[in-house]
Amino acid sequence: FDNKVVNFNYGNRDLDETKSAVIVNQDPLFLNLFDEALLNFKNLLKKYNFIPVVTYIPGAYTAYNKFVNFHDGRLEDIMKNFSLIQRNYFFNKTKDLNLNFIDFTESFNNYSEINQEKNLLYFPINRHLTVFGHNLIADEIISKIF
């Protein structure tokens, strides 16, 4: 960031997302494993009559993309493509199923540019959402639904 360095996933203890990114970059059709779950979600909508919303919450490396430096530079394109492939998959699949889709990437990018290291959207140690990340999501969902 402009004034501070914040290490995320220090010690490289969480490599699951990186492993998934490599798989999806090699075979984007791998994401079709979500097809059945989305179809079941659509069937629940018919049965229980609710507003269906599928969301995409970007990884920290996408939300803070203007500030991220990977220890291994080869990951930059892999992770960027992973996010884009996922977003495109969910956008297209929800459109096909006539489900509402909210991609939080733009709002997370805007927030990160303004706040940088202050009020982080994710906890650096585990990259799960902080209260600020959850609040941003809740505000956006409310603005889209109501």
Buried (B, 14 or more C-beta within 10 A) or exposed (E): EEEEEBEBBEEEEEEEBBEBBBEBBEEBEBBEEBEEEBEEBBEEBEEEEEEBBBBBBBBBBBBBBEBBEBEEEEBBEBBBBBBEBBBBBBBEBBEEBEBEBBBBBEBBBEBBEEEBBEBBBBEBEEBEBBEBBEBBBEEBBEEEEE
